[in-house]
């Protein structure tokens, strides 16, 4: 595909890198000559310095010939205008915009985004997506990640194999015999910073990060099998009442009736605003790095602390303070600078949240061709877990899995047929309208799309 990316920041750069690796033709536009120079030095793309809202600049980028435009500048209004011009003048068929302002995302203004008004096909809201991602992690304590597929009927769990894991060292083939009723499939593991597809005679090792597809109804049972018996947190403290913190608190109020949430917000006006927006959440105006404020929030009683301010260093320091003053808390910190991930183990932070990769995953699922409904990236896009429907033109219909001639780097892990979740055996026969969740290496994606 021919794709234009407007915005050469971290998200734009990461999207471009992954799409190049998938053999798409990429053009990047940005006003910053410094950012464009970095792009030119690192990526094989056409890079243009200029305003992406300028028809002349878009014409220079051959916008009339592109299949998609992705607007991820730092300004919501500019992203909207880019999509409008791309549609009105250049008839670009698919337009994606990153929009952060919660006002634009209010359901009562949803009519704004259509062909008659603002022709944006897909809106990506990082703050909303990150809040949903954190909520899913709270639903699966013990998992590093928890991603829904097939209308939430199938979940992808990322689980650390630690010293408490009772199935460490057991062959995968023997696990199936030991837990015959467990509807789960191990797609592979990250081991020594590389993704490894494991086969039936392989064993899990300590410090593996395993990716497992499970029936959503067996999520807790699966976590227990892998040695994680942590309880869902009912007492939650959020440091930072920005859009992520506010959205997360709203989600928790709606879905966790037993949960008790407190938010510490430094800015007085913002604290008053979020207090009006929330129903059952206690809002404290103060500094999350102040020990007295943490005591006011009854830190000793809290089970999970989420550091979600706009400052990476503050988020790390809050997590360190929590560990110092009150042991055995689950801590999560929002981190925009990727190098800080190296500090996770030494600072004893349970989870670092990278908003960049969350946004990239949200955008990538709209790039794929065919009936691909959802996509989740692993190791910066080296692998993807994909949900797709089998349509009548698929080569898989009426074939057994063992006869499908799929490459080794493509693994089908779960299938939704009607209301039934199936972990496919080698004799499984594909049918029209099956929803398939699979793992694919990046260079195999065209085969998956076909």
Secondary structure by P-SEA (a helix, b strand, c coil): cbbbbccccaaaaaaaaaaaaabbbbbbbbccaaaaaaaaacccccccccccccaaaaaaaccccccbbbbbcccaaaaaaaaaaacccccccbbbbbbccccccccccccccccccccccccccaaaaaaaaaaaaaaccccccccccccccbbbbbbbbccccccccccaaaaaaaccccccccccccccccccccccccccccccbbbbbccccaaaaaaaaaccccccccbbbbccccaaaaaaaaaaaaccccbbbbbbbccaaaaaaaaaacccbbbbbcccccaaaaaaaccccccbbbbccccaaaaaaaaaaaaacccbbbbbbbbcccccccccccccccccccaaaaaaaaaaaaaccccccbbbbcccccccbbbbbbcccccccccccccccccccccccbbbcccccccccccccccccbbbbbcccccccccccc
